[in-house]
Amino acid sequence: MTEASLVATREGKVGSLLMNRPRALNALDLPMIEGFAQAIQAWRNDPDLRLVLLEGAGGRAFCAGGDVRRVREMALAGDTDGIDAFFSGEYAVNGAIASFPRPWISLIDGVCMGGGIGVSVHGSHRVVTERALLAMPETAIALFPDVGTSHVLPRLPDGLGRWLALTGARLHGAEAVEAGLATHFVPSERLPELRAALLAEADAAMVERFAQPVPPGRIAALRPAIARCFGHHDRAAIEAALEAEGGEWAAEQLAILRRVSPTSVAVTLELLRRGATMDLPACLEMELALTRHITRHPDFAEGVRAVLVDKDNAPRWQAPPADAAAFFA
């Protein structure tokens, strides 16, 4: 028999969720999304439940994102209903996590991108180790930062969210705490002990007992430059600021912006501008409507092909739209 892609178990007063597609780096597929929805519904009003504990199987990844290769296949086949079912189910889970009435504790030890951010960032505790790697790399495949991050990212200070969204910058371990995507840092060697304590005590306060302080690091050092360059709301101003900034970091950011989908950059900037004034449910509705446009755009199929299917990293992008607002109609 095929193992469930999400293993939900009740361990005393703890609801335990294990994303169980290790060969696919625990990428979210529709059965996994449906498993999340069922577990959340079963546990939401359980008076004996004290917390939910979320992990990824296999030791390499927490969750590498949504199964966008499958979404591309559906897009090429014209299966718009299938695409809508995937994203509407995923975003409903993101919203349900945000409104879950008890602690939702994610133990992030390995890769956590895209959909992995979505099932963790809306919870109460995002625990990272030195092996954690967090990113929202959607512009590289001509998608956009979704799973509710149109609400999260604009609320990070000094253009930090815009930098993460446009460039797909990767945050290692404690850097994710510095940036505000994670809440606690625990060394990976202590993670089994933390897990055992959470199961034994059913008390989220155990996280504080195991967490180590995060001193200022790379993100703190970059914050002034990020603010100067990504504090702007349009691409031309960002690129001009990066050119004026000079240096290796700025050159790297410019190179990334000129490599990713120009349509995705334009859409992402508009998305974050709108999301800054909207609540999470409204952001999730906006993202769902946007998927119906962006997955039909030629850049999406081409971006996934270049990065995840053929892996030649040589996408052939379309020209950017004259007005990104048309994607939100």
N, C-alpha and C positions, 0 to 999 in steps of 0.2 A: 504494500500500500504506500501511496505517496504521503510523505509527511506534510502536515499543515504548514503553510508559509507563515502563519502567526500562531504561536502556541500560547494560549491563555489558560492560566491555572490559578487556583485560589490556594494560597499558602497561609493558613491561619487568617489573620486580619489584613493580609496584603494580597492585592491582585497583581499577579506577575504576568508580564507580556514579553515574549521573546520573538523578535523578528527572525525568521528561520529560513532564509534563502542565502546561505553563506557563499555558494558558488557564484551568485549574482550580486554579491556584496550587500545582501539584504534589501535590494531594490524593491520598492513597493509595487505589487501587482494588485489586480482587482480583488482576488480572494483575501489578500492581506488587509486591504482597506475594509472589506466587508467584515473581516474578523475584528478589527478595531471597533467598528461601529457596534457589533454585537456585544463585545465585552463592555464597552462604555455604557450601553443601554442596560446591561445586566447589573453593573456595579454602581451606577449613578445614585440610586436610591437605597442601596444596601446599608442599613444602619451599622452593621458590624465591620464594614470595610474602613480601614484607617488610611490607606495610601495605595497608589499604583506604582509599580516598579517596571520600567521599560528598558530592555537591553537588545543587543544584536548578537546573533550567533556567529561562530566561526573565528573570532579573534582578530579579524582584519578590518571589519567595518561595523559601525552602528547601523547606518543605512545610507547607501550611496545615492539615494534619490528615487524618483519615480521611474517606472519602466517606460522611458520615452522611446526606446526602440519599438516597443509594441504600439505606442501611440502613433509613431511614424507609419508603421504598417497599416494601421487603421486609416490614417489620413490619405495614404496612397490608394487605398481601396475605396475611399469615399464613405467610410463607416463613421458618419458624424454622430450617430446615436451611441456608438461604442466609446468614442472620444468623450462625449458629454457624460456618459455614465462613469467613466474613470475619474474625470476631474470633479464632477459634482460630488461623487462619493468621497474623494480625497479631501476636498475642501470642507465638506460637512464634518468629517473627522477632526480636522484642524479646529473648527469652531467648537466642536464638542469637548475637545481637550481644554480649550481656553475657558469654557464654562464649567468644567468638572469641579464638583464641590469639595474635593479633598486633594491633598498633595499628589502631584504627578511628577515622579522622579525619574529622570532619564540618566542612565550611566553610559556616557559617550566615550568609548575607548576604541579609536580607529576613525575611519572615514565617516563623515556626516555631512551630506550635501543635499541641496534641494529638498525633496520630500522628507529626508531625515531631519532637516531643520524644522519642517512643518509639524512633525509629531513630537518634537521636543521643545521648541522655543515658546510655545503657548502654555507649557506646563509651569509648575511652580519652581522646580529644581532642575537645572541642567548641569550635571557634574561631568567635567572633562578631565582627562589624564594627559600626560605628556605625549601619548600616542594619538590623541584626538586631532582631527583635521577637519575644520569647518569651512564651508564656502557655499555661495549661491552662484554657480557658474553658468547661468542660463543664457547670457548674451552670446556665449560661444557656440550655442546650438540654435540661436535665433528664437528662443523662447523669451521669457521674462521672469524676474523674481516673483514667484507666486507663493502658494501655501500660506497666505496671510502675511507675507513679509512686506507687502505694500503698506501694511499698517506698522510693522515693526521697524523697518529700516529708516523711514523718514524721521523717526523719533530718536534715532541715535544722533548725538550732537556733532556739530562742526563738519557736516558733509560726510561723516564717516559712513553712513548708510548708503549714500550715493556712490561712494568709492567702492564699497563691497558689491553693490548691485551692478555697476557698469563693468567692472574689471574682473569680477569673480575672484577677488583676492582671497588667498587661503590663510586661515588663522590656525596656528599650531597651539594646541594645549592652552596654556595660561593666556595666550593672546586673545582667545575667545572670551575669557573673563574680562580682560582689559577693554575689549570692544563692546561688551554688553550682551553678546549672544549666549554666553554661558554664565552661570551664577557661582559655581564653586570649582575649585581645582583639588583633585585628590590623586596622588601618585598611583600608577596602574598596579603596583605591587600590593597596594592596600585596598584595591577595589573588591576582591573577594571578602575581605574582612568587613568592609562597609556593607556589602550586600547581606552578609550573614547577620549583621547587627540590625539592619532594616527589617529583615524577616523575623528576627527574634523579638524585637521591641515594637515593631509596627509604629515607629515614631520617626517622623521626618527630621526631628532635631538631631538624629544620628549623623546627618550630613554635615552639620556644623562641627560636630566633634571630630570628624575625620578630615575636614577641609584644611588646606594650607593657605596662608595669605599669598596674594599675588602682587609682587612688587612691580613698580613701573618698568616696562620693557619696550619692545619694538613699537607697539601701537602708541604708547605715550610719546615716544620719540618722534613718530611720524605725524602726530595729531596737528601740529601747526601747519605742516605742508599740506596735509589732507584738507584742512580748513581753507587754506589759501586757494587750492586748486579745485576742490570738489564742493566748495561752498556755493558754486554757481548753479543755475538751473537750466542752462542750455549747453549743448555740445561745443559750440564755437568758443564760448567763454571759458569752458573747462580746458579745452585744448590750448587756448591762448595763455591761460594761467600756467599750464604745465610747461609750455615753451619758455615762459618767463622764469619759471622756477629753476630750470636747468638741473643738471646733475643726473646720476644714474637712475635714481628712483623715478623721477619725473619722466625720463626717457622711456623707461619700462612701461609706465602707465600709458604714455602716448602710443607706444607700439601695440599694446593690448587693445586700446580703443580703435585703432586703425585695422585691427585684425578681426575683431568680432563683427557680428551682423550690424550694419548701420541702421537697418530697420528696427532691430531689437534695442539698440541704444536709444533711438528716438522714442519708441514706445515706453521703454523703462523710465526715461526722464519724465514723461507725461504721467505715467502710472504713479511714481513717487510724489509728484506734485499734487495729484489728486488725493492720494492716500494720506497725506499729511493732515488733512482736515476731516477724515472719515473714521468711523469706528470700525472694529474688526469685522463684524457681520457685513457691513457695507463694502469693505475692501474685498472680502471673499466673493461677494456677488459681482463686484466689478471684475475681479480676476476671472471668474467663470465665464462671464460674457466675453472677455478678451480672448480666452482660449479658442472660442468659436471662430474668431477672425485670424488669430496668429497661426493656428495649426493648418489653416488653408493657404497661408502665404508660402510661396516657393522656398523662401529662406529656411523655413522650419525643416522640411524634408531634407534639404541640402545640408543644413548644419548638423543634423543627427547623422546623416550619411558620412560626412567628413570626419566627425569626431568619434562616433561610436560604432559605425557599421564598417566602412572601408578603412577608417582610421588613417587616412592620408593627410589629414589636417590641412586640406587645400580647398576650402569651400569657395564656391562661385556665387557671390552675393548679388542680390538685386540692388538697384539704386534706392536710397532712403526715400520715405514718403515726404511729400511736400508739407503735409500736416498730419502729425501722429494722432491728433484728436479724432480723425476719421475711424481709427481702429476701435474707439470707444463708443461709437454710435450705436 
